[in-house]
């Protein structure tokens, strides 16, 4: 459904140049529900805006379904945003028109596309548990109810892909749990691909896969051990993966963590490991036939303390 390779985004002003994405690689399977996490400035929101057609990449490859996001004309971009992708903002006020009812808000994208389907709009509101609030306006809805209307709006034109930017960020934990349950149910029943950008690590229990972005590159992944074949598919750029720590904070025991290695052999080692190894700038790699070992240069006097990747004899 989504294939990004060597994706670069550079923001320029008269005297400042900021590289938000530095050659990011990521693949999302059709029908998958996954989350993207990362610190502020890591590039996760930039990636979401590019996938949503709200921003143009500077270089690389970004393909969503049949659409090449680097080569689309303005007309095709409008068509893409109307038919292929649905977007949910963290700020509920950006999702809803305040003077329209919940039902009218869901019908609005249909009208822009051509013709409203009131029956389907009512079905969507019922699917998110708001059949009793169809006539309510923005000010009459709670934050959780507004976000559920936003989900119905995003689905109104039957998109193949839903992008959600911090969908639980403005609601309490119980409401956030309810919203994520709705996402999962719609993902299974409608087959829509869902990508969630979030700081909330509890989202991991609700999705097939979690991808962490650091400094504009994919760094690590968490995959459910009991995930089905679709959810267990690793990113296409990961020519090899090395399990690290499956007990990371915020993730349950059913998750296994991997460091992602891209097509040209790059990987991002978690900063906590680098700090423990006292490695910065450059490092020494050794291969003993089964393991790749990373250590500081000899002049530091420190000994190797971390195994990055271990392989069995059958791999060689």
C-alpha positions in Angstrom: 0.0 0.0 0.0 2.8 2.4 0.9 6.4 2.2 -0.3 9.0 4.9 0.6 12.6 4.6 -0.5 15.3 7.1 0.1 12.7 9.7 0.9 14.1 13.2 1.5 12.3 16.4 2.6 14.2 19.7 2.9 12.6 22.9 4.1 14.3 26.0 2.9 14.0 29.7 3.8 16.2 32.6 2.8 19.0 31.7 5.2 18.0 28.3 6.8 17.8 24.8 5.5 16.3 22.0 7.5 16.5 18.4 6.5 13.3 16.7 7.9 13.7 13.4 6.2 17.2 12.0 5.3 16.5 9.1 3.0 13.8 7.3 4.9 12.7 3.8 3.8 9.4 2.2 4.8 6.8 -0.2 3.5 3.2 -0.7 4.8 1.2 -3.6 3.6 -2.4 -3.2 2.3 -4.8 -3.7 5.2 -2.2 -3.2 7.9 -2.7 -1.1 11.0 0.6 0.4 12.2 1.9 3.2 14.3 4.8 5.6 13.8 6.5 7.0 16.9 9.4 9.4 17.4 10.5 12.5 19.3 9.5 16.0 18.2 11.6 16.9 15.2 12.2 13.3 14.2 10.3 13.6 10.9 7.2 11.6 11.6 4.7 14.4 11.0 6.5 15.4 7.8 6.2 11.8 6.6 2.5 11.8 7.4 2.0 15.1 5.5 3.7 13.7 2.5 1.6 10.5 2.5 -1.5 12.7 2.9 -0.6 14.8 -0.1 -0.3 17.9 2.0 3.4 18.3 1.3 5.7 17.5 -1.5 8.9 15.3 -1.0 12.2 16.8 -2.1 13.7 13.5 -3.5 13.4 9.8 -3.3 10.4 7.6 -3.9 7.0 7.7 -2.2 4.2 5.5 -3.7 0.8 5.0 -2.3 -1.2 2.4 -4.1 -1.0 3.3 -7.8 0.0 6.9 -7.0 3.6 8.2 -7.3 3.6 11.2 -5.0 6.7 12.8 -6.5 5.3 12.9 -10.1 1.6 13.8 -9.6 0.2 16.9 -11.1 -1.9 19.3 -9.0 -5.1 17.8 -10.5 -4.0 14.3 -9.7 -3.1 15.4 -6.2 -6.6 16.7 -5.6 -8.0 13.5 -6.9 -5.7 11.5 -4.6 -6.8 13.4 -1.5 -10.4 13.0 -2.4 -10.5 9.3 -3.2 -7.5 7.5 -1.8 -6.6 9.0 1.6 -8.5 10.1 4.7 -6.8 12.4 7.2 -7.5 12.8 10.9 -6.0 15.8 12.8 -5.1 15.9 16.4 -6.9 19.2 16.7 -10.6 18.3 16.5 -11.4 21.8 15.3 -9.6 21.1 12.0 -11.6 18.0 11.4 -15.1 19.4 11.8 -17.0 22.5 10.4 -18.5 23.9 13.7 -21.8 25.2 12.2 -22.7 21.8 10.7 -24.2 18.8 12.4 -22.2 15.6 12.8 -24.2 14.1 9.9 -23.6 17.1 7.7 -19.9 17.0 8.4 -19.7 13.4 7.3 -21.7 14.2 4.1 -19.5 17.2 3.3 -16.6 15.3 1.6 -19.2 13.4 -0.4 -20.7 16.6 -1.7 -17.3 17.9 -2.6 -16.7 14.7 -4.5 -20.0 14.9 -6.2 -23.1 13.5 -4.4 -23.8 12.8 -0.7 -24.9 9.4 0.4 -26.9 10.0 3.5 -27.5 6.3 4.2 -23.8 5.6 4.2 -23.1 8.7 6.3 -25.5 7.4 8.9 -23.9 3.9 8.8 -20.5 5.4 9.4 -21.7 7.4 12.5 -23.4 4.3 13.8 -20.1 2.4 13.2 -18.3 4.8 15.6 -21.1 4.7 18.1 -22.7 8.1 17.4 -26.1 7.2 15.9 -27.7 9.2 18.7 -25.6 12.3 18.0 -26.1 12.8 14.3 -27.9 16.1 14.7 -25.4 17.6 17.2 -22.9 20.4 16.3 -19.3 20.7 17.3 -20.0 22.6 20.6 -22.5 19.9 21.7 -20.0 17.1 21.3 -17.3 16.0 23.8 -13.7 15.7 22.6 -14.0 12.0 22.2 -17.2 12.3 20.2 -15.7 14.9 18.0 -12.8 12.6 17.2 -15.2 9.8 16.4 -17.0 12.0 14.0 -13.6 12.8 12.5 -13.0 9.1 11.9 -16.4 8.8 10.1 -15.5 11.9 8.0 -12.2 10.4 7.0 -14.0 7.2 5.8 -16.8 9.0 4.0 -15.3 8.7 0.5 -14.3 5.1 1.1 -10.5 5.7 1.1 -7.9 2.9 0.9 -5.7 4.6 3.5 -6.4 6.5 6.8 -3.7 8.7 8.3 -4.2 9.8 11.9 -2.0 12.5 13.5 -2.1 12.0 17.3 -5.8 10.9 17.3 -5.8 10.2 21.0 -3.7 13.3 22.0 -6.6 15.5 23.0 -8.7 13.0 24.9 -8.4 11.1 28.2 -6.9 7.6 28.4 -10.3 5.8 28.5 -11.6 7.7 25.5 -8.3 7.1 23.7 -8.6 3.4 24.3 -12.1 3.5 22.8 -10.9 5.4 19.7 -8.1 2.9 19.1 -10.6 0.0 19.4 -12.8 1.7 16.8 -9.8 2.0 14.5 -9.0 -1.7 14.9 -12.6 -2.8 14.3 -12.9 -0.7 11.1 -9.5 -1.9 10.0 -10.7 -5.5 10.2 -14.2 -5.0 8.9 -13.5 -2.6 6.1 -9.9 -3.6 5.2 -8.7 0.0 5.2 -5.0 0.6 5.8 -4.4 2.7 8.9 -1.2 4.6 9.8 -1.2 6.4 13.2 1.5 9.0 14.3 1.6 9.1 18.1 3.6 9.7 21.2 1.4 7.2 23.1 3.3 3.9 23.5 0.1 2.1 24.6 -1.0 2.2 21.0 1.4 -0.7 20.4 -1.1 -3.1 21.9 -3.7 -2.1 19.3 -1.6 -2.2 16.1 0.2 -4.8 14.0 3.6 -3.0 14.0 5.2 0.1 15.5 8.0 1.9 13.5 10.2 4.4 15.3 11.7 7.3 13.4 14.8 9.1 14.6 16.6 12.0 12.8 14.5 11.5 9.6 15.2 7.8 9.3 13.5 4.6 10.4 15.4 3.2 13.3 13.6 0.4 15.1 10.4 -1.7 14.8 8.2 -3.5 17.3 6.2 -6.4 15.9 3.6 -8.5 17.6 4.9 -12.1 18.0 1.4 -13.4 17.4 0.7 -11.1 14.4 -0.7 -12.7 11.3 1.2 -12.8 8.1 0.1 -9.3 7.1 1.0 -7.7 10.4 4.2 -9.5 10.7 5.6 -8.3 7.4 8.7 -6.3 8.1 9.6 -3.1 6.2 10.8 -3.8 2.7 13.9 -1.8 3.3 15.0 -4.2 6.1 17.3 -6.5 4.3 18.1 -7.9 7.7 16.9 -7.3 11.2 18.6 -7.8 14.5 16.5 -8.4 17.6 17.4 -6.2 20.5 15.2 -5.7 23.6 11.6 -7.0 23.7 10.9 -5.5 27.1 11.1 -1.8 26.0 9.1 0.6 28.2 5.5 0.9 27.0 5.4 -2.3 25.0 4.0 -5.6 26.2 5.8 -9.0 26.4 4.1 -10.0 23.1 6.2 -7.5 21.2 9.7 -8.1 19.7 11.9 -5.2 18.9 14.1 -5.1 15.8 16.7 -2.6 14.6 16.1 -1.9 10.9 18.9 -2.3 8.4 18.2 -0.6 5.0 19.1 -1.6 1.5 22.6 -0.1 1.7 23.4 -1.6 5.1 22.7 1.4 7.4 21.2 0.9 10.8 20.4 3.2 13.7 21.7 1.8 17.0 19.5 3.0 20.0 21.2 5.9 21.8 21.1 4.1 25.1 23.4 1.4 23.7 25.8 3.9 22.2 26.0 5.6 25.6 26.7 2.4 27.4 29.4 1.5 24.9 30.9 5.0 25.0 30.8 5.0 21.2 30.4 8.2 19.2 31.7 9.4 15.8 33.3 6.1 14.8 33.5 2.5 16.0 35.2 -0.8 15.4 33.3 -3.7 13.9 34.3 -7.4 14.2 32.8 -10.5 12.8 33.6 -13.9 14.5 31.6 -16.1 12.1 28.3 -15.8 14.0 28.2 -12.3 15.5 28.9 -8.7 14.4 30.4 -6.9 17.4 30.7 -3.1 17.7 33.1 -1.5 20.1 34.9 1.9 20.6 38.3 2.5 19.0 41.1 0.8 20.9 42.6 4.1 22.1 39.6 4.6 24.4 40.6 1.6 26.4 37.0 0.3 26.5 36.1 -3.2 25.7 33.3 -4.4 23.3 30.1 -4.6 25.2 27.3 -5.0 22.6 26.4 -7.6 20.0 24.5 -5.8 17.2 23.6 -8.9 15.1 23.8 -12.6 15.6 23.4 -15.2 12.9 23.3 -18.9 12.8 25.8 -21.0 10.8 22.9 -21.8 8.4 22.9 -18.2 7.2 26.3 -18.5 5.6 
